[in-house]
Each structure stands twice: as C-alpha cells, then as structure tokens.
C-alpha cells in the first residue's frame, strides 16, 4: 500500500497557485516514509480499510515524528 504526503502546505496564495507537493511511499517501509516526511509541515492521513491498516497508520505517524 502506498501513501501520498503533502509538503509545503499552503493551499493557495494571492495568484491562486498551489504549492502543495505530493509524494508517494510504501507504507511498509519506515525508511521511505521518513525520507518523504523530511521537510513536511503537515500530514493528512487517509488510508483505505485493509487487513494491515493499523500497522500502516502507525508507521506513517512514527515516521512523521
């Protein structure tokens, strides 16, 4: 399962442009998750129901710390 992380979260500025950066990472890989979380100001976590959902969510929360 993969996730997308938003970096540089400012939805719109005066010119109407977005500076949100989308990145993807494997939710089973703590190293990948830590790498994509570097420099992120915020994280919106939304995962689909899955057999390992709790494990995936804990991984991304741990990586974002």
N, C-alpha and C positions, 0 to 999 in steps of 0.2 A: 504494500500500500504506500502511496506517495502523498505528500502534502505540499501545499504552496504557502509560502511565508511572504508577508508584505514587509518591505523595507522602506525607510524614509517616508513614513506615513504622513502625508499632507494631501488630503483628497483633491482639493482644487485651490489654486491661488487666483489672483485677480485676472489673469489671462485665460482662466478656465482650463489650464493644462493640469494633468495629473502627474505626480512624481512618485507614484506607488511602483515598487519593483516586486515582481512576482518571481519566486524561486521555488524549485522543487527538490525534494529529498525523500529518501526511503525512510519510512517511519521505524523500520527495524534497525537502522544504522545510527547509533548515537553520534558517531564521528561526523557523518554527513549532516545531521541535524545541528550539531554545534557549529559547523562551518557556515551553514546558511543563516544561522541566527546571529552571527557576528555583525554588529553594526545596526541591528534592527531596533527600532524604537518601540514597536508594538507587535503583538502577535494575536491573530484572530484564529482560534482553533475550532474547526468544524470537521468532524470525522463521521463517516458513514458507520452504521451499525455493522460490526464484524466480530468474529469469534475472538480476536485479539485486540479489540477496541480499547480496553482499559490500558493494556500494555503500551499500545501506540500513543495514547494520550499522555501517559506518564513519561514516556521517552521524550516527547516534544517539550513538555513542561520542564523536565530536568535539563534538557539542552538549552532552553531559553534562560535559565538562571545565570 
